[in-house]
């Protein structure tokens, strides 16, 4: 009796009809019509069809090699692969294992020569269509970039999105958005450029900002990453021929005419709305409608200094010795504690390392004065305390179990976070579909309506993202849902026997499986240990 393998895939939650369950149902119905009742189901949810690095897909390939099924069936060709080379490779493998392939939607069956031929032709045209749409989207993005309009998303520091009304050649009213200044925030941006030109160091700029208690747009402490993102953003520069020359030297070919007044916007920086960053030469830069605030010669000086500093000293805190990196916190201000190394002891030849409050270090001791703690000392104390605890039964494990039940309850914050992520995914899909529609339409009126809708949905997505951030920050202790409960219990019960025979990396993993955070209070010499989902020890 023949056995079929049903393969289903869905990139993300969209609320549409092509759910995993629907795909399975359609495949089962097809098999039933052909008197096949034995099947194995392979489901990959949340994975793209751009490549074959999908867990269940790889399992299916292994089972095919082991001859566990005779037929591979899917709802549609692109559920298996969206790449011709990968698809052809799969079909060759299936033929080698004497396994036929069926696509229900396209009605292809590789058990017949005509079915094989038609399937290859269909996959070629499908890829051609995708590449054509991608090219149209990029062409349309270029046209939008030429207009200098703001296409939505989180606005850069110093600006807000403002609607403006224009008229086309036929005097039809058009609505678009541009960046307009927030003067108080722009003063801060100017200060950042001024400080960097003076100090020529991101660390020194951050130190100044922290010591003067100057916060970001989102009311957070500054970091080198925050400062760098502003210093390298062309939105602030007054575009000139020299700026264009600089960008051209980076293989970026900006659009528009530099006039020494207007700033610049960049587009096409990511693959999709939440995908990885594109290569710099794929970015689209264009002179915008808003005015720049940084003179081009100053902006170019900043870029030059940044590039010269790129290959300087290694990052502080890289260690192959410390056990508590990532979980040590300052008990005074709550900041992460980083690793710093002391001088080499002339007598012993050893060099001790210390946990140092990052806010204390970055602000030059002006924002925090928590005492440092020698790494090997606090680590040994923690390990001995954990060994002493009776962890295989009693109150502590019961507390973990109670917390797990609360964590996965109906009213859990995690449920809300999951729902928000799904809503954001829906908005992402809507945005992608609108971009495709804009690229395909030739009607200016329809195009304008779609652009307005794109802006509206982008704002809705931004609101959802802000709400999501609030929920995640409000309930950070719920990160424990990422910890496997059984693993935590195992680690607790076996800590004493495992810790002494483990290498440095295994020790880190073992401790971090049990311990969520450790707060160090230097003045009192108290270590406050927070376990995953339970009470603390001091």
Protein Blocks (a to p, Z undefined) as FASTA:
>chain_A
ZZdddddddfbaehiakbfklmmmmmmmmmmmnopabdcddddehiafkbmcdfklmmmm
mmmmnopafbdcdfbfklmpccfklmmmmmmmmmmnopacddfklopafkbfklmmmmmm
mmmmmmmmmmmmmmmmmmmmmmmmmnopaebdjddehiacdddddddfkopacddddddd
dfklmmmmmmmmmmmmmnopaklmmmmmmmnopacfkopacdfklmmmmmmpmklpccdf
klmmmmmmnopacedjdehlaccddehkbgcjklccddfklpccdddfbdcfbdfklmmm
mmmmmmmmmmmccdehiackbmkgojaccfknopacddddddddfklopacdddddfklm
mnoommbccdcddfklmmmmmmmmmmmpcfkgcjklmmmmmmmmmmmmmklmklmmmmmm
mmmmmmmmmmmmmmmmmmmpcbfklmmmmmmmmmmmmmmmmmmmmmmmmmmmmmmmlmmm
mpcfklmmmmmmmmmmmmmmpcfklmmmmmmmmpmbdcddfklopacdddehiacdZZ
